[in-house]
Amino acid sequence: MMQKKKPDVDIVLDLLTTVQEAKPHSAFIKSLLFQYQERGGLSKKQLEGLYFKAAEVKTIPEKKLITLQAIIKKKPTRFKSTLPAPAPLYTKDETTGTLINDILVKYPQHKRVLFLKARYDNNETLTPAEISELQKFRKLLT
């Protein structure tokens, strides 16, 4: 939390009470005052809202509004990053697909290769041992 130069001077609390006296039925100001008293501070967006409400009240000195603007400018601005582009959960390895098809062209009834093709078609990842097994089958065929 920030160290105040003069702890007895609280511009935000002064503005909140002044605006609440000017607009006693404003739920927004009541909630800001409650949060300020409970948590001891307001966010940048809340302070900006307070500034716009306080600017409407003519009895508030201009110096207090300028001080509130300075407090707002000191607060960090938070930006939301953009969402990443949707990517597919699984991308098929095309070399594995051609390897399976090459084997099945010569031996269409090979049970192990048919099993691996079914797993490949269901977007299941093939283990490195299974891929090396397919490569071994292909070497035996050539």
Buried (B, 14 or more C-beta within 10 A) or exposed (E): EEEEEEEEEEBBEBBBEBBBEBBEEBEEBBEBBEBBEEEEEBEBEBBBBBBEBBBEBEEBEEEBBEBBBEBBEEBEEEEEEEEEEEEEEEEEEEEBEEBBEBBBEEEEEBEEBBEBBEBBEEEEEBEEEBBEBBBEBBEEEE
